[in-house]
Amino acid sequence: MEEIIKHIHMEMLQAHCDDQSYIDDYMFLTEHLENVFQENRNVKLEVFLMLYCEEGEVNLELNNVARHLQANDLLISLPNTIIGQVMASPNHKVKIFCFSNRFIQRLTQTQKYSWKSICYIQENPIKHFGENRNKTFHQYLKLIEDKIQTPPDTYQKEILLHIASAFYGEMVAETTRKSIEKEKQGHHTPVKHPDFIFKQFMEALTADNGKHRTLTYYAELFCYSPKYLSRIVKQVSGKNALTLIHENAIEHIIPELKHSDKSIKEISADFEFPNVSFFAQYVKKHLGMSPTEYRNSNQDDK
C-alpha cells in the first residue's frame, strides 16, 4: 500500500488556526497536536517545527525513527521531515511552534558552525531541558504568549518577530554548543557529497547578499552544470534552487525598502539590476506591489 503523506506548509496551517492559536507570515503557534498532525497519516513538514512537551508524553515517528518525548522535552524538526504515528497520553500538554522557510531564511547566516548544527539536529532531534535552561525557555514562552494576547497594534507583529528570533537563536546556539562538544570528543559524521554541494551553495548564497539571482552564476561558481546543481539542491532541501535564490534576494531587498533613506534608483543599483524598471518588475513579482508601493505601505503602518 502506498504511503499517504500530507504536505504541511504555512498557508495550510491557516485553516487550522483556532482561537487559542496564532499565525502570521512567519510563524504558527498552537497548543493542539491535531492542528498540525492527523491521526494515522504521515505529514511532510515544509516548515521548521519545535514541539515542546510541557506535561505527559508524546510518541511519534521522525523519518521512520520512533521518538519519545516527556515533560520538558523539545523536539526540533527541520523542513522536509516526515512525521507520523503521533500519539499522546491523555494528560499531555504541548506547545507547537512552526516557523516558515522565509523566517528561517531571514535569520540564518550559513557561517562557521551552522551546518554542523543542522547535522547535529538531524541526529539528535530531541533536547531535554534542565532546571536552568527550562526557566529561560519558559520566559520566552511567557513573552510570546503575553504579546499575542495583547490587543493588536502597529508594532505587535514586529515585536513578536524579534522575540521569536531570539527564541530561535537560543535553540540554535544551544545546539551549536552541543555539536562543537561532540566534535571535540572525536565524534565525526561523514558528510555526503550532495550535502556538501548544498552547503557550498547556501554559503555562497548567503555571502552574496542578493546581488546575483541566476542559477547559472552559482553553477559556474563551483564548476557544475545548472541542471546538476538544481537537482542536488532539490534533493537535499526539497526546494528549487531558484526559489532559494529569489527568497534570499527579497529578504535583503525588504529592509532596504523599509528602513533605508536610499532612493529606489540607488537600491536598484546596489543590487546590480540593469535598470529601475527591471528592479520594479522583480519586486512586484515577489512582493505583489511595486517598490514605491511597498515602501509607502510600510510608512503608513509606522
N, C-alpha and C positions, 0 to 999 in steps of 0.2 A: 504494500500500500504506500502510495506517495506521501511523503511528509507534508503536513499542512503548515505553512509558515505565513504569518501575517506581518507585513512591514509596518513598523510604528515610527512615525515622524511627527514633528511639532504640529503640523496642520491637522493631523488625525487626532491628536490629543485634545484639540479644541472641543471635539464632540463629547469628550468625557469629563469636561470641567464642570464640577458641581459647585454648590455654594461654599463648600469648605476648601475648594481648590483655587489655584491662581495660575494664570497663563498670560504670557505676552510673547513678543517676537523671539525672546532669548531663552525663557525658562518656563517650566511647568512644575508646580508644586502640588502634591496631593498626599492624603493620609490613607488612601484606599487602594489596595493592590488591584482590585478589579478595574480601576480607571486606566491601568496600563496593560495588565495581563488578563488573559481569558482562560477559563478552565479547559484543560485538555487540548490546548492549542499553543504551538510554539510561536514566538514573535521574534522578528529580527529588528533590533533597535537601531534606528538611524539617528540616535541621539546619544549624548553622554549621560549615563544614568548613575545616580547614587541612591542606594536603598539602605536606609538606616532602620535597624530593628531596635525599638525602644523597650518593648516588652514581649514576652512569649518567644516563639520560634518560627522560623520560615525555612522551608526546604524548596530547592529548585535545581534545575539543571542549567549550567552555563556552558554553551558549546558542547553539550552532551556529557559534561562532567558534573556529577552530583555535588551540590554545595549546601552547607547548613549554617544558618545564622541564628544566634541567640541574642539576648539583651546586650545592648551596647556594641553590636557588630555593625560594620558598614561594608556594604558590597559596592564596589566600583566597577562599572561596566562600560567598556569603550564602544564607540559606534560600530555597527555591523556585527554585533554579538547576538547570538541566538539564545534566547532564554525560554525555557519550557518547564512543564511539570511543577508549577508553582503551588505549594500547599503551605498553609499556616495554621498554627494552633489557635483554638477558639479565643484565647486571651491575648492574641497578638496586637501589637500597636506599632505602626511603621510610619515613616516619612519618606516620601519619594521625591527626588529632585531630578528633573530632566533638563539638560542644557542643550540648546541647538548647536549644530555644527558651526553656524555663523558666530555664536557666542564664543565657542572654543577657538575659532579662527581669530577672533578679536583679541583673545587673551594669550594664546600660545605663541611663544617665540622659540622655535626649534634650535636650541643652543646646546651648551655643553652636556647637560645631563638629562634633557627632556626625553630623548629617545630611550635612554636607559630606564627612565621612569615608566614609559609605555610598556616596555618589555617586562618590567617588574610587575606592573598591574596585571598583565595578561597571565603571568604565572601565579600571582598572589592577589586575587581579586577581593578577598575579604580581610578587613582590618578590625581588630578588637581594640577598643579604647580603654586605656587605664583611667584611673580616677582623675588625674590632672588633665589629660587630653579630652576626656569626656566633658569636663567642666567648660573648656574652651569651645568645644563643639556645640554645647547647649547654649552658650552665649550667642553664637551665630544664629542658631535656630530661633532664639527669642527675638533677636534683632529683625530677622526676616519676617517672622510672624507678626510682630508689632507693626512693622511698616505696611504689610499687606492689609491689616485690619484698620489702619487709619483711613479717613476719607481721602479719596484720590485728589492730588493736586498736581501742579505743573512739574514738580521735582520728584514725585514718587517713583516713577519708573527709573529715572537716572540714579536715585539713591539705592534702590533695590539692586540695580545692576552693579553698583560699586560694592555693596555688601556681598552679593553673590560672587563677585570676582575675588574678593578677599577670602571668602569661604572656600572657593575652588582652589585658590592659591595655597591655602593651608593644607589641603588634602594632597596636592601635588608635591608641595615641599616635604611633607612627611614621607611620602612615597619615594621621593628622590633620596632622602637621607637613608632610607632602608635599602634602596638599590645600591648606593655607594658602599654602605656597610657590607652588603653581600659580596660586592665586587672585591673589596679589600680582604675578605675572608677566602678569596680564591674561587668563588662560585661564578663561573663564566658561562653564559648561554650563547651557543653558536648563533650567529646572525645569518639568516637565509639570504640568498642573493637578491630575490625580489624585495625583501625588506630593506636591504642595503641601498638598492636603487631608489626606493621610495624615500628613504632618509635623505639621500643626496638631493632629490627633487625638492623636498619640503624645506631643507636648509637653504637651498638656492632661492626658493620662492619667498621665504621669509626675509632673507637678506636683500632681495630686490626692491622691496617697498612698493610694489605695484607698477613699476615702470615698464616692464616687459609683459605683454599679455598674449603671446602666441606660444603654442606648443612647440613649434619649430625652434624657437630661441632656446628653450630648456633642453630639447633633444640634442641640439648641436653642442650645447654646453658640455654634455657628457658623452658625445660621440655615439648616441643611439639614434635609431630612426624614430620619427614621431609616432608611428604606429606601434612600435615596440614599447616605447615609454608610456604611451596611453594605456596599453594593455596591462603593463605592470602596475601602474597607479590604480587602475580599476580593480585589479586582482587583490591588491593589498588593502586599499581604503574603501572599496565599494562605490567610489565616486569618480566621475570623469575628471581627467587631468585639467581640461579647460574650465570646468566648473570651479575647481580649486583655485586656478589662476585668476579667474574673474572675481571670486569671493575675496581673495587676498587683495586685489586691486581696489575693489569697492570699499573694503574696510580701512584702507589707507586714504581713500578719497573723502569718505564721510567726515572725519574730523576736520579736514581742511575746509570743507564747505560750511561746517557748523561753527567752527571756532576761530579760524584764521581771518585776518584782515586783508588777505590777498584777493585780487580781482579774479573773476572766472578765467580770464585770459592767462593770468600768472599761474594759476593752479593747473590749467591745461598744459602749459609749458613745462611745469615742474614734473609732470607725469609723462612728458615726452609724446603727447598727442600731436599729430601733424597740424591740426588747427582747432580752433574753438568749436567749430561746427561738429567735427568728429567727436570731440570730448562731450558735447551736449547730447549727441545721439547715444553715446556709450552710457552716460549716466542715466538717461531716460529709460534705456532698455533694462537696466539693472535696478533702478530705484523707482521707476514708474513716473518720474517727473524730471523736468529739466534741472540743471544745476542751480539756476536762479530761483526756480520754484521751490526746490528743496531747501536752499539757504533761507528764503523768505518764510517758509513754513516753520522752520526751527526758530527763527527770530520772533515769529508770532507767538510760539509756545513760551518763549522766555518772557 
